[in-house]
Amino acid sequence: MLHLSRRATATNECLDAVRLAQDPARLHEASAAKLVSAAAACAKTLERVSEATEHVERRASAFHVIDRARRLLRRELQRREPHKGH
């Protein structure tokens, strides 16, 4: 039962991360810690999706959505970094 609870928690964290990445206002307002946590949730889920044994089309679709969210989160974190050398 604990295994199912952990999987549900991880799934919810990933869904929250995807929703955050898809909402430009929330993405811009989120703390750096929240963005890092969301990116980590995406990375963990991408690993699980890549190891899944279900249909390739479903895996590819999930991988695309999660990877896009991860890239948006990373881009926002990079935007916030001070430019080096200026």
WOPEZI-V782588 format. One record per residue. RES is the residue in three letters. PHI is phi as a letter, one per 30 degrees, with the letter a starting at -180 (none if undefined). OMEGA is omega in whole degrees, 0 to 359 (* if undefined). D_LAST is the distance of its C-alpha to the last C-alpha in Angstrom with 1 decimal. Layout:
((RES | PHI | OMEGA | D_LAST) (RES | PHI | OMEGA | D_LAST))
This chain:
((MET | none | 179 | 53.2) (LEU | d | 179 | 50.1) (HIS | e | 179 | 48.8) (LEU | d | 179 | 49.1) (SER | d | 178 | 47.4) (ARG | d | 180 | 44.4) (ARG | d | 178 | 44.3) (ALA | d | 178 | 44.6) (THR | d | 179 | 41.8) (ALA | d | 178 | 39.5) (THR | d | 179 | 40.5) (ASN | d | 178 | 39.9) (GLU | d | 179 | 36.4) (CYS | d | 178 | 35.6) (LEU | d | 177 | 37.1) (ASP | d | 179 | 35.1) (ALA | d | 179 | 31.9) (VAL | d | 178 | 32.9) (ARG | d | 178 | 33.8) (LEU | d | 182 | 30.5) (ALA | d | 182 | 28.6) (GLN | d | 180 | 30.9) (ASP | c | 185 | 30.3) (PRO | e | 180 | 27.0) (ALA | d | 178 | 27.5) (ARG | d | 180 | 28.3) (LEU | d | 181 | 25.5) (HIS | d | 183 | 22.9) (GLU | d | 184 | 24.7) (ALA | d | 177 | 25.3) (SER | d | 177 | 23.9) (ALA | d | 179 | 21.8) (ALA | d | 179 | 24.9) (LYS | d | 179 | 27.0) (LEU | d | 179 | 24.8) (VAL | d | 179 | 24.9) (SER | d | 180 | 28.6) (ALA | d | 179 | 29.3) (ALA | d | 178 | 27.5) (ALA | d | 178 | 29.6) (ALA | d | 178 | 32.7) (CYS | d | 181 | 32.0) (ALA | d | 179 | 31.6) (LYS | d | 182 | 34.8) (THR | d | 177 | 36.6) (LEU | e | 178 | 35.5) (GLU | d | 180 | 37.0) (ARG | d | 180 | 40.2) (VAL | d | 181 | 40.4) (SER | d | 180 | 40.1) (GLU | c | 183 | 43.0) (ALA | d | 181 | 45.1) (THR | c | 182 | 48.4) (GLU | d | 184 | 48.9) (HIS | e | 182 | 49.0) (VAL | e | 182 | 46.2) (GLU | d | 179 | 45.7) (ARG | d | 178 | 45.1) (ARG | d | 182 | 42.7) (ALA | d | 179 | 40.7) (SER | d | 179 | 40.5) (ALA | d | 180 | 39.4) (PHE | e | 181 | 36.9) (HIS | d | 182 | 35.4) (VAL | d | 183 | 35.1) (ILE | d | 180 | 33.6) (ASP | d | 177 | 31.2) (ARG | d | 178 | 29.9) (ALA | d | 179 | 29.4) (ARG | d | 180 | 27.6) (ARG | d | 178 | 25.2) (LEU | d | 178 | 24.6) (LEU | d | 179 | 24.0) (ARG | d | 179 | 21.5) (ARG | d | 179 | 19.6) (GLU | d | 177 | 19.5) (LEU | d | 179 | 18.2) (GLN | d | 179 | 15.4) (ARG | d | 183 | 14.6) (ARG | d | 181 | 14.3) (GLU | d | 175 | 11.9) (PRO | d | 180 | 8.5) (HIS | d | 181 | 6.1) (LYS | d | 177 | 5.6) (GLY | i | 179 | 3.8) (HIS | c | * | 0.0))
